[in-house]
Amino acid sequence: MITQLKNFLKTSYTAYQAVENAKNFLLANGFTPLDEGEPWNLKAGGKYFVTRNQSSLIAFRCGDGPFKIVASHTDSPCFKLKDHAVQESGPYSRLNVEEYGGCILYSFFDRPLRLAGRVMRNDEKGVKTELYVSNFCVTVPSLAVHMNRDVNDGFKPDRQNDMEPLLGLGKRDLDEILGENIGYDLFAVPDVEPYESGASGEFLSSPRIDNLTSVYGSLLALADDSCVGNCLVACFDNEEIGSRTRQGAAGDFLKSVISRISAKKSEIETLLSQSFLVSLDNAHAVHPNRPEKCDPTNRPAMGGGIVIKGHAGGAYTTDGLTAAVIKKIFSKAGVKYQSFYNRSDMRSGSTLGAISLTQESIPSVDLGLAQLAMHSAVETMAGCDFSELVKGLTAVFSSRIAIRSDGAEVE
């Protein structure tokens, strides 16, 4: 399982490649592709998937009763190429980029970065999109300590001048590299081989652990034939920049798919009020060097199992009822779990769960895996936690859950 996860992390350079890899996985597991622009002929017991913008995907099994939904995101912090991206800098050419999401900037220096995303080309019918991964890497070079003596006393990178990847010697033409094109959505992303570390190889370090572990884990659970009822996996783009796009959680993608699955439109609101959504995005593990940054009593650790995330201000959607439901399911299945809250004097992060509720009001819980170095070019988790995640999500999909006004039915 870890070998397959490492390959997914390695090759899913951007949301476009992540969705392509997800499509191939689903096709190999008997799911039928659908198109938003065409009528759907769904059958009971059928397995289907649909994409939007090539960067978001929803897969589902048609059953009966309320929906069980697991939502995660396909994008990760990196650098996006602007138009007219190449600029000369003395004897060199550099790429003019802007930060996508909240990067730990210093972690992107002196690492191999690959250009990936999609390119738009002329077609006899108009415009055709083509996925793209460069056959070369670029690097953002650090300024030598001899030229920046204070670098270890507090260096603040300039996002315009310091973070531009070095493209090559002399004047370079991006169109010659890409081939004939009329536009692109391209990113400079970490190209580091996922690796295991620790005395027993217990840790996994890789780019894009946040949040492709959630994407791949949810796909594995949906492919398991123990699923019962209406089971759905939503993999949204653009969470790292707020989700407010057509293909993000604030768009109508999930709402549209649910309305097309439900046979009787009049029953949708009733079904959704009884449904259960897992907002799946990773959590901060207690840091070995800075444990004081964690909450005094809720200190999730790598290797401790799935994290249930809570926040009084609503950054996470978990409440007492939805937490109790997931704990009941996990306990029955023998799945390890733990709790996360931020310190009360620190600003919380956020994720797509609360944003998705603006489109579909579904009782929900926020879960994730405990990890270190979130939003770094290379992040770290415990490999054993991934198997707990798949086991836990499989248990959710194989349970029958119905939220009621005075509690919940869980079988």
C-alpha positions in Angstrom: 0.0 0.0 0.0 2.8 2.4 0.9 4.5 1.7 -2.5 1.4 2.7 -4.4 0.9 5.8 -2.2 4.5 6.9 -2.9 3.9 6.6 -6.6 0.7 8.6 -6.4 2.5 11.3 -4.4 5.5 11.3 -6.8 3.5 11.5 -10.1 0.6 13.7 -9.0 2.6 16.9 -9.6 -0.4 19.2 -9.8 -4.2 18.8 -9.4 -4.4 17.9 -13.1 -2.0 15.0 -12.8 -3.7 13.9 -9.5 -7.1 13.7 -11.2 -5.6 11.9 -14.2 -4.0 9.3 -11.8 -7.3 9.1 -9.9 -9.2 8.4 -13.2 -6.8 5.6 -14.1 -7.2 4.0 -10.7 -11.0 4.2 -10.9 -11.1 2.8 -14.5 -8.9 -0.1 -13.3 -11.4 -0.8 -10.5 -14.5 -0.9 -12.8 -15.8 2.7 -12.5 -17.6 4.2 -15.5 -16.7 7.7 -16.6 -19.5 10.3 -17.0 -19.6 13.7 -18.6 -21.3 16.8 -17.1 -22.3 17.9 -20.5 -24.2 14.7 -21.3 -27.3 12.9 -19.9 -26.6 10.3 -17.2 -28.1 6.8 -17.1 -27.3 5.6 -13.6 -28.1 2.1 -12.4 -28.5 0.9 -8.9 -25.2 -0.6 -7.7 -23.3 1.2 -10.4 -19.9 2.8 -9.9 -19.2 6.1 -11.7 -17.0 9.2 -11.8 -17.0 12.6 -13.3 -14.4 15.4 -13.6 -14.5 19.2 -13.8 -11.8 21.4 -15.2 -9.5 18.3 -15.3 -8.5 19.2 -11.7 -11.5 18.1 -9.6 -13.2 14.7 -9.5 -16.3 13.1 -7.9 -16.6 9.3 -7.8 -19.6 7.5 -6.4 -21.5 4.2 -5.9 -25.2 4.3 -6.4 -27.1 2.8 -3.5 -30.0 3.7 -1.3 -30.5 6.0 1.7 -28.5 9.0 2.9 -25.2 9.9 1.4 -21.8 9.1 3.0 -19.3 11.6 1.5 -15.6 12.0 1.9 -14.2 15.3 0.6 -10.5 16.2 0.1 -8.4 18.4 -2.2 -6.1 17.8 -5.1 -3.9 20.9 -4.9 -0.8 21.7 -2.9 1.3 24.9 -2.3 3.8 25.6 -5.1 4.5 28.4 -7.6 2.4 29.2 -10.7 4.0 30.5 -13.9 2.7 33.9 -15.0 2.1 34.7 -18.7 5.3 35.9 -20.5 7.1 33.9 -17.8 10.6 34.0 -19.1 12.8 37.0 -18.2 16.5 37.6 -18.9 18.7 38.1 -15.9 22.2 38.9 -17.1 23.6 35.7 -18.5 20.6 33.6 -17.3 16.9 33.2 -17.9 14.5 33.0 -15.0 10.8 32.1 -14.7 8.5 34.8 -13.4 6.2 33.0 -10.9 3.8 33.8 -8.1 3.1 31.8 -4.9 0.2 29.5 -5.1 -1.2 28.8 -1.6 0.8 29.4 1.6 4.3 28.0 1.0 7.1 27.6 3.6 9.2 29.6 1.2 12.7 28.7 2.5 11.9 25.0 1.9 11.7 25.6 -1.9 15.2 26.8 -2.3 17.9 24.5 -3.8 15.4 21.7 -4.5 14.5 20.1 -7.9 11.3 21.7 -9.2 9.5 20.3 -12.2 7.2 22.3 -14.5 3.8 20.6 -14.6 0.1 21.3 -15.3 -1.6 21.7 -18.6 -1.1 23.4 -21.9 -3.7 24.7 -24.3 -3.2 24.1 -28.0 -5.1 25.0 -31.2 -7.4 22.2 -32.5 -9.5 21.9 -35.6 -12.5 22.3 -33.4 -11.2 25.1 -31.3 -8.9 24.6 -28.3 -7.5 21.3 -26.9 -6.0 20.9 -23.4 -3.0 18.6 -22.9 -1.4 17.6 -19.6 2.2 18.6 -19.4 5.2 17.5 -17.3 8.6 18.9 -18.2 11.5 16.5 -19.0 13.8 18.8 -17.0 14.0 20.4 -13.5 14.6 23.9 -12.4 16.0 25.3 -9.2 15.5 28.4 -7.0 19.2 29.1 -5.9 20.0 30.4 -2.5 22.2 33.4 -2.0 25.5 32.2 -0.5 26.0 32.8 3.2 29.1 34.9 2.2 26.8 37.4 0.5 24.1 37.3 3.2 25.8 37.0 6.5 22.5 37.4 8.4 20.7 34.6 6.6 20.6 32.4 9.8 19.4 35.3 11.9 16.1 35.8 10.1 15.9 35.8 6.3 12.6 36.9 4.8 12.5 35.9 1.1 11.2 38.5 -1.4 8.4 36.7 -3.3 9.2 38.5 -6.6 13.0 38.6 -6.6 14.1 35.7 -4.5 11.7 32.9 -5.6 12.2 32.9 -9.4 13.5 29.5 -10.7 16.6 29.5 -12.9 15.5 28.3 -16.3 18.8 28.2 -18.2 21.9 29.9 -19.7 21.3 32.7 -22.1 18.0 33.7 -23.6 15.4 30.9 -23.5 12.0 30.7 -25.2 9.3 28.9 -23.3 7.2 28.4 -26.4 10.0 26.4 -27.9 10.1 24.2 -24.7 6.3 23.7 -24.6 5.7 23.5 -28.3 3.1 25.5 -30.1 0.5 26.7 -27.6 -2.1 29.4 -26.9 -1.9 29.3 -23.1 -1.1 27.3 -20.1 -1.8 26.5 -16.4 1.7 25.6 -15.3 3.3 25.3 -11.9 6.9 24.8 -10.6 6.4 21.9 -8.1 8.8 19.9 -5.9 10.2 16.8 -7.7 11.6 14.9 -4.7 11.4 11.1 -4.6 9.3 10.1 -1.6 11.5 8.4 1.0 11.2 6.5 4.2 13.2 7.5 7.3 13.6 6.6 11.0 15.4 3.7 12.5 12.7 1.3 11.3 11.6 3.3 8.3 8.5 4.4 10.1 8.3 7.9 8.6 7.3 8.8 5.1 8.6 12.1 3.6 7.4 13.5 0.3 5.9 16.5 -1.5 2.1 16.8 -1.4 1.4 14.6 1.6 -1.1 17.4 2.3 -3.5 16.5 0.9 -2.9 13.7 -1.6 -2.8 11.1 1.2 -6.5 12.0 1.7 -7.3 11.8 -2.0 -5.7 8.4 -2.5 -7.0 7.0 0.8 -10.5 7.9 -0.1 -10.2 6.3 -3.5 -9.0 3.0 -2.0 -11.9 3.0 0.4 -14.5 3.6 -2.3 -13.0 0.9 -4.4 -13.6 -1.7 -1.6 -16.7 -3.8 -2.3 -17.8 -3.6 1.3 -19.4 -0.2 0.5 -23.1 0.0 1.2 -25.7 2.7 0.3 -24.8 5.9 -1.5 -21.1 6.4 -1.1 -19.3 9.4 -2.7 -15.7 10.7 -2.9 -15.2 14.4 -3.8 -11.7 15.6 -4.7 -11.8 19.4 -5.1 -9.2 21.7 -6.5 -8.2 25.1 -5.2 -8.5 24.5 -1.4 -5.1 26.1 -0.9 -6.4 29.4 -2.3 -9.8 29.5 -0.6 -11.9 27.0 -2.7 -13.9 29.8 -4.3 -13.7 28.6 -7.9 -16.0 26.5 -10.1 -13.9 23.4 -9.4 -13.5 24.2 -5.7 -15.6 23.2 -2.7 -17.4 26.6 -2.9 -18.6 25.8 -6.4 -21.7 23.8 -7.2 -19.9 20.6 -8.4 -21.0 18.4 -5.4 -24.5 19.9 -5.4 -24.9 19.2 -9.1 -23.7 15.6 -8.9 -25.9 14.8 -5.9 -29.0 16.2 -7.7 -28.3 14.0 -10.7 -27.8 10.9 -8.5 -31.1 11.3 -6.5 -34.0 9.7 -8.4 -36.6 11.8 -6.6 -35.7 15.4 -6.5 -38.3 16.0 -3.7 -36.3 13.7 -1.4 -32.9 15.4 -1.8 -33.2 17.8 1.2 -34.5 15.0 3.4 -31.6 12.7 2.4 -29.0 15.4 2.8 -30.2 16.3 6.3 -29.6 12.6 7.3 -26.3 12.3 5.3 -22.8 12.4 6.7 -19.8 14.2 5.3 -16.1 13.6 6.2 -14.0 16.7 5.4 -10.6 15.1 5.0 -7.4 17.2 5.3 -4.3 16.7 7.3 -3.6 18.0 10.8 -0.5 19.2 12.7 1.4 16.6 14.7 3.1 17.6 17.9 6.5 18.8 16.8 9.5 17.1 18.5 11.5 20.3 18.6 8.7 22.7 19.4 6.1 20.8 21.5 5.0 24.1 23.1 3.2 25.1 19.9 0.6 22.4 20.5 -2.5 22.5 22.7 -1.9 21.4 26.3 -4.3 18.4 26.2 -5.0 17.7 22.5 -1.6 16.7 21.0 -1.9 14.3 18.1 1.3 12.4 17.3 2.4 10.7 14.1 1.6 7.0 14.5 -1.4 7.7 16.7 -4.0 7.1 14.0 -6.7 9.3 12.4 -7.0 12.8 13.8 -10.5 14.3 14.6 -10.2 18.1 14.3 -12.2 20.6 16.3 -12.5 24.4 16.6 -14.9 26.6 18.5 -14.8 29.2 15.8 -16.1 26.8 13.1 -12.8 26.5 11.1 -13.5 22.8 11.4 -17.0 21.4 11.1 -16.8 18.7 13.9 -19.4 18.9 16.7 -20.1 16.6 19.6 -22.6 14.5 17.6 -20.5 14.0 14.4 -17.4 13.3 16.5 -19.4 10.6 18.5 -20.6 9.0 15.2 -17.1 8.7 13.8 -15.7 7.5 17.1 -18.4 4.8 17.2 -17.6 3.6 13.7 -13.8 3.7 14.3 -14.1 1.9 17.7 -16.2 -0.9 16.1 -13.6 -1.3 13.3 -10.6 -1.2 15.6 -9.3 2.1 14.1 -6.9 4.3 16.1 -8.0 7.9 16.5 -6.9 11.0 18.4 -8.0 14.7 18.7 -6.6 18.0 17.5 -7.3 21.5 18.7 -5.2 24.6 18.1 -3.7 26.4 21.1 -6.3 29.0 22.1 -3.8 31.8 21.6 -3.0 30.8 18.0 -5.0 31.4 14.8 -6.5 28.3 13.4 -6.1 27.0 9.9 -9.1 26.1 7.8 -10.1 23.6 5.2 -12.8 22.8 2.7 -15.5 21.3 5.0 -16.9 24.6 6.3 -16.8 26.1 2.7 -18.6 23.1 1.2 -21.5 23.6 3.7 -22.3 26.9 1.9 -23.5 24.7 -1.0 -24.8 21.6 0.7 -25.8 21.7 4.4 -24.7 18.2 5.5 -23.7 17.1 9.1 -20.0 16.7 8.9 -16.7 15.9 10.8 -13.2 17.1 10.0 -10.5 14.4 9.9 -6.9 14.0 8.8 -3.5 12.4 9.3 -1.0 13.9 11.7 2.0 15.3 9.9 4.9 17.6 10.2 6.1 20.5 8.0 2.7 21.2 6.5 3.1 23.4 3.3 6.8 22.6 3.1 8.3 21.4 -0.2 8.7 18.1 1.6 6.4 17.0 4.4 6.5 14.1 6.8 4.0 11.6 8.2 4.0 8.1 9.8 3.5 5.4 7.2 1.4 3.3 9.6 -1.2 6.1 9.8 -2.1 5.7 6.2 -3.4 2.1 6.7 -5.5 3.4 9.6 -6.9 6.0 7.3 -8.0 3.5 4.7 -9.3 1.2 7.3 -11.3 4.0 8.9 -12.8 5.3 5.6 -13.7 1.8 4.5 -15.5 1.4 7.8 -17.5 4.7 7.1 -18.5 3.5 3.7 -19.5 0.0 4.9 -21.7 1.5 7.7 -25.2 2.7 7.5 -25.5 6.2 9.0 -28.6 8.4 9.3 -28.4 11.6 11.3 -31.6 12.4 13.3 -32.8 15.5 15.2 -32.0 13.8 18.5 -28.9 11.8 17.5 -27.9 9.3 14.8 -28.5 5.8 13.7 -25.2 3.9 13.1 -25.1 0.3 11.9 
